[in-house]
Amino acid sequence: MPFLITFSRIIKSTLQHLTRSPYHTLAAVMVMTLTFFATSLFVLVAFGSNAILKYFENKPQVTAFFKDQTSEDYILQLKGQLEQTGQATTVKYISQNEALSLYKKQNSQDPELLEFVTADILPASLEVSAVKLEYLSDLANTLAADSRVEKVIYQKDVVESLQSWALRIRVAGFALIGFLALISVLIVLVIISMNIATFGKEIEVMRLVGATSWYVRWPFILDGAIYGFLSATISTVLLVILLPRLSQYASDLIRGIEIMPQGPIFLIQIWGGTVAAAVLLGVLGSLMAVRKHLRV
């Protein structure tokens, strides 16, 4: 029972801090909301870049065309060797007859292109997809080194551009989030310090009546936690409002790839993660302010 009474008093003091200094509360929540809204957007961009990379990783990125008279057994043997490297997700063999079927399908609207084409003039091929994009060079080099391979198609520049693009997004995102997180902690530190100065008389009274040091400190620490909770919740609400438009924009920009994650489970995960991180930053800023300015 004494614990419940103490807890209720701490909560009451915390609410007094929030209501008696509304502009302090608003400033802290706005800055932290900006931080965690930017964080949520970065998570979406990270998901999108991973989806694009996965899409291209699952597509045949290296195609090897074989010389005429290359036996099917030899090609299948090479296919098995590539699969055993562990670097390829799929290695698909396209026979001459299958190549003819694909050619006819692709040029079905132009009969003139089909008139003199037979399976004999189309080469057999292997289409290779890599586990990771960085494995593509090794796979392409292995195929190019084979004496019975006539030509290897490998869009190296495209693959390297995708890798560089994804890396730059991650580095820039983490740098921005780190900078905003630092600003949030400093803002909370300053505002809690101002609250401590504002409630200086109440703190003196609490000291005189024998309040413990943690009883005095807890309301200020909870201030930071509440700032974090409110900012994380507001940033998630903003994300929920904007997500349909962002999803539509992403779909129009890159068709055929589901870039933006959907569903309530994802939003709950975003909210839970941002609440945990925001409360942690708020408490960290509060602890720094309490340690520096509150001597009890």
C-alpha positions as CSV (number, residue, x, y, z in Angstrom):
1,M,0.0,0.0,0.0
2,P,2.8,2.5,0.8
3,F,4.3,1.7,-2.5
4,L,1.1,2.5,-4.4
5,I,0.7,5.8,-2.5
6,T,4.3,6.7,-3.4
7,F,3.8,5.7,-7.0
8,S,0.6,7.7,-7.4
9,R,2.4,10.8,-5.9
10,I,5.3,10.4,-8.4
11,I,2.8,10.2,-11.3
12,K,1.0,13.2,-9.9
13,S,4.2,15.2,-9.8
14,T,5.1,14.1,-13.3
15,L,1.8,15.3,-14.6
16,Q,2.3,18.6,-12.9
17,H,5.6,19.1,-14.7
18,L,3.9,18.4,-18.0
19,T,0.9,20.7,-17.5
20,R,2.7,23.6,-15.7
21,S,5.3,23.8,-18.4
22,P,3.3,23.0,-21.6
23,Y,5.7,24.8,-23.9
24,H,8.6,22.8,-22.6
25,T,6.7,19.6,-23.2
26,L,5.6,20.7,-26.7
27,A,9.2,21.6,-27.7
28,A,10.6,18.3,-26.5
29,V,7.8,16.3,-28.2
30,M,8.1,18.1,-31.5
31,V,11.8,17.6,-31.8
32,M,11.6,14.0,-30.8
33,T,8.7,13.5,-33.2
34,L,10.8,14.8,-36.0
35,T,13.6,12.4,-35.0
36,F,11.4,9.3,-35.0
37,F,9.4,10.2,-38.0
38,A,12.6,10.5,-39.9
39,T,13.6,7.1,-38.4
40,S,10.4,5.5,-39.6
41,L,10.8,6.9,-43.1
42,F,14.4,5.5,-43.1
43,V,13.1,2.1,-42.1
44,L,10.7,2.2,-45.1
45,V,13.5,3.3,-47.4
46,A,15.7,0.5,-46.1
47,F,12.9,-2.0,-46.6
48,G,12.4,-0.7,-50.1
49,S,16.1,-0.9,-51.1
50,N,16.3,-4.4,-49.7
51,A,13.2,-5.4,-51.7
52,I,14.7,-4.0,-54.9
53,L,18.0,-5.8,-54.3
54,K,16.1,-9.0,-53.6
55,Y,14.2,-8.6,-56.8
56,F,17.3,-8.3,-58.8
57,E,19.1,-11.0,-56.9
58,N,16.2,-13.4,-57.8
59,K,16.4,-12.5,-61.5
60,P,18.8,-14.2,-63.8
61,Q,21.7,-11.7,-63.7
62,V,24.3,-13.7,-65.7
63,T,23.5,-15.5,-68.9
64,A,26.0,-17.8,-70.7
65,F,25.4,-18.8,-74.3
66,F,27.1,-22.0,-75.5
67,K,28.8,-22.7,-78.8
68,D,27.1,-24.9,-81.4
69,Q,27.5,-28.7,-80.9
70,T,28.0,-28.3,-77.1
71,S,26.3,-31.4,-75.6
72,E,23.5,-31.1,-73.2
73,D,25.3,-33.4,-70.7
74,Y,28.3,-31.0,-70.6
75,I,26.0,-28.0,-70.0
76,L,24.2,-29.9,-67.2
77,Q,27.5,-30.9,-65.7
78,L,28.6,-27.2,-65.6
79,K,25.2,-26.3,-64.2
80,G,25.8,-28.8,-61.3
81,Q,29.3,-27.3,-60.6
82,L,27.8,-23.8,-60.4
83,E,25.1,-25.0,-58.0
84,Q,27.7,-26.6,-55.7
85,T,29.6,-23.4,-55.2
86,G,26.9,-22.1,-52.9
87,Q,27.0,-18.8,-54.7
88,A,24.0,-19.3,-57.0
89,T,20.4,-19.5,-55.9
90,T,19.2,-20.8,-59.2
91,V,20.9,-22.1,-62.4
92,K,18.4,-22.6,-65.2
93,Y,19.2,-24.5,-68.3
94,I,17.6,-23.2,-71.5
95,S,17.7,-25.7,-74.3
96,Q,17.6,-24.7,-78.0
97,N,14.0,-25.8,-78.3
98,E,13.1,-23.8,-75.1
99,A,15.0,-20.8,-76.6
100,L,12.9,-21.1,-79.7
101,S,9.7,-21.1,-77.7
102,L,10.8,-18.0,-75.7
103,Y,11.7,-16.3,-79.0
104,K,8.3,-17.0,-80.5
105,K,6.6,-15.7,-77.4
106,Q,8.6,-12.5,-77.3
107,N,8.0,-11.8,-81.0
108,S,4.5,-13.2,-81.4
109,Q,3.3,-9.8,-82.8
110,D,5.8,-9.8,-85.6
111,P,5.4,-12.9,-87.8
112,E,8.2,-11.9,-90.1
113,L,10.8,-12.4,-87.4
114,L,9.6,-16.0,-86.9
115,E,9.6,-17.1,-90.5
116,F,13.2,-18.4,-90.8
117,V,14.1,-19.0,-87.2
118,T,14.6,-22.6,-86.1
119,A,16.0,-24.1,-82.9
120,D,19.3,-25.0,-84.6
121,I,20.3,-21.4,-84.9
122,L,19.5,-20.5,-81.3
123,P,22.2,-21.3,-78.7
124,A,21.6,-23.2,-75.5
125,S,22.2,-21.2,-72.4
126,L,22.4,-21.1,-68.6
127,E,20.7,-18.4,-66.6
128,V,22.2,-17.8,-63.2
129,S,20.9,-15.9,-60.2
130,A,23.3,-15.3,-57.3
131,V,22.7,-15.6,-53.5
132,K,24.3,-12.1,-53.2
133,L,25.1,-9.6,-55.8
134,E,28.8,-9.6,-54.9
135,Y,29.0,-13.2,-56.1
136,L,28.0,-12.3,-59.6
137,S,31.6,-11.4,-60.7
138,D,32.8,-14.9,-59.6
139,L,30.0,-16.7,-61.4
140,A,30.5,-14.6,-64.6
141,N,34.2,-15.2,-64.6
142,T,33.7,-19.0,-64.1
143,L,31.4,-19.1,-67.1
144,A,33.6,-16.9,-69.2
145,A,36.6,-19.1,-68.5
146,D,34.9,-22.1,-70.0
147,S,36.1,-22.8,-73.6
148,R,32.6,-23.9,-74.7
149,V,30.9,-20.7,-73.6
150,E,30.6,-18.4,-76.6
151,K,29.3,-15.3,-74.8
152,V,28.5,-14.2,-71.2
153,I,26.0,-11.3,-70.6
154,Y,26.6,-9.7,-67.2
155,Q,25.4,-6.2,-66.5
156,K,28.2,-5.4,-64.1
157,D,27.6,-1.6,-64.0
158,V,24.0,-2.0,-63.1
159,V,24.7,-4.5,-60.3
160,E,27.5,-2.3,-58.9
161,S,25.3,0.8,-59.0
162,L,22.6,-1.0,-57.1
163,Q,25.0,-2.0,-54.4
164,S,26.5,1.5,-54.1
165,W,23.1,3.0,-54.0
166,A,21.9,0.8,-51.2
167,L,25.1,1.4,-49.2
168,R,24.8,5.2,-49.5
169,I,21.2,5.1,-48.4
170,R,22.1,3.2,-45.3
171,V,25.1,5.3,-44.4
172,A,23.2,8.6,-45.0
173,G,20.2,7.3,-43.0
174,F,22.2,6.2,-40.0
175,A,24.1,9.5,-40.0
176,L,20.9,11.5,-40.1
177,I,19.2,9.4,-37.4
178,G,22.3,9.6,-35.2
179,F,22.4,13.4,-35.5
180,L,18.7,13.8,-34.8
181,A,18.9,11.4,-31.8
182,L,21.8,13.5,-30.4
183,I,19.7,16.7,-30.8
184,S,16.7,15.0,-29.1
185,V,18.8,14.0,-26.1
186,L,20.3,17.5,-25.7
187,I,16.8,19.1,-26.0
188,V,15.4,16.8,-23.3
189,L,18.5,17.5,-21.1
190,V,17.9,21.3,-21.5
191,I,14.2,21.1,-20.9
192,I,14.4,18.8,-17.8
193,S,17.1,21.2,-16.5
194,M,14.7,24.1,-16.9
195,N,12.0,22.1,-15.2
196,I,14.3,21.4,-12.3
197,A,14.9,25.1,-11.9
198,T,11.2,25.9,-12.2
199,F,10.3,23.5,-9.5
200,G,13.2,24.5,-7.2
201,K,10.9,25.5,-4.3
202,E,8.9,22.3,-4.4
203,I,12.1,20.3,-4.4
204,E,13.3,22.2,-1.3
205,V,10.0,21.5,0.5
206,M,10.3,17.8,-0.4
207,R,13.8,17.7,1.0
208,L,12.7,19.3,4.3
209,V,9.9,16.8,4.8
210,G,12.3,13.9,4.3
211,A,11.6,12.8,0.7
212,T,14.2,10.3,-0.6
213,S,16.5,11.3,-3.5
214,W,14.8,8.9,-5.9
215,Y,11.4,10.1,-4.9
216,V,12.5,13.6,-6.0
217,R,14.2,12.4,-9.2
218,W,11.6,10.0,-10.6
219,P,9.1,12.6,-11.8
220,F,11.8,14.3,-13.9
221,I,13.0,10.9,-15.3
222,L,9.4,10.0,-16.2
223,D,9.0,13.4,-17.9
224,G,11.6,12.2,-20.5
225,A,9.9,8.8,-20.8
226,I,6.6,10.5,-21.5
227,Y,8.2,12.8,-24.1
228,G,9.5,9.8,-25.9
229,F,6.2,7.8,-25.7
230,L,4.2,10.8,-27.1
231,S,6.7,11.5,-29.9
232,A,6.9,7.9,-31.0
233,T,3.1,7.6,-31.1
234,I,2.7,10.8,-33.0
235,S,5.3,9.9,-35.6
236,T,3.6,6.5,-36.1
237,V,0.2,8.2,-36.6
238,L,1.8,10.5,-39.2
239,L,3.4,7.4,-40.9
240,V,0.0,5.6,-41.0
241,I,-1.5,8.7,-42.7
242,L,1.2,9.0,-45.3
243,L,1.9,5.3,-46.0
244,P,-0.9,4.8,-48.6
245,R,0.4,7.8,-50.6
246,L,4.0,6.6,-50.3
247,S,3.0,3.1,-51.3
248,Q,1.2,4.4,-54.4
249,Y,4.1,6.6,-55.4
250,A,6.6,3.7,-55.0
251,S,4.3,1.5,-57.1
252,D,4.1,4.0,-59.8
253,L,7.9,4.6,-59.7
254,I,8.9,1.0,-59.9
255,R,6.3,-1.4,-61.1
256,G,6.4,-5.1,-60.3
257,I,8.2,-4.8,-57.0
258,E,6.4,-4.4,-53.7
259,I,8.6,-1.8,-52.1
260,M,6.6,-0.6,-49.2
261,P,5.7,-3.1,-46.5
262,Q,2.0,-3.3,-45.7
263,G,-0.3,-4.5,-42.9
264,P,-1.0,-3.8,-39.3
265,I,1.7,-6.1,-38.0
266,F,4.4,-4.0,-39.6
267,L,2.9,-0.8,-38.2
268,I,2.7,-2.3,-34.7
269,Q,6.4,-3.3,-35.0
270,I,7.3,0.2,-36.1
271,W,5.4,1.7,-33.2
272,G,6.8,-0.7,-30.7
273,G,10.4,-0.1,-31.9
274,T,10.1,3.7,-32.0
275,V,8.4,3.8,-28.5
276,A,11.3,1.7,-27.0
277,A,14.0,3.9,-28.7
278,A,12.2,7.2,-27.9
279,V,11.6,6.3,-24.3
280,L,15.3,5.2,-24.0
281,L,16.4,8.6,-25.4
282,G,14.0,10.5,-23.2
283,V,15.2,8.7,-20.1
284,L,18.8,9.2,-21.1
285,G,18.4,12.9,-21.5
286,S,16.5,13.1,-18.2
287,L,19.1,11.1,-16.3
288,M,21.8,13.4,-17.6
289,A,19.9,16.5,-16.5
290,V,19.1,15.1,-13.1
291,R,22.7,14.0,-12.5
292,K,24.0,17.4,-13.4
293,H,21.4,19.8,-11.8
294,L,19.5,17.9,-9.1
295,R,21.6,17.4,-6.0
296,V,19.5,15.5,-3.4
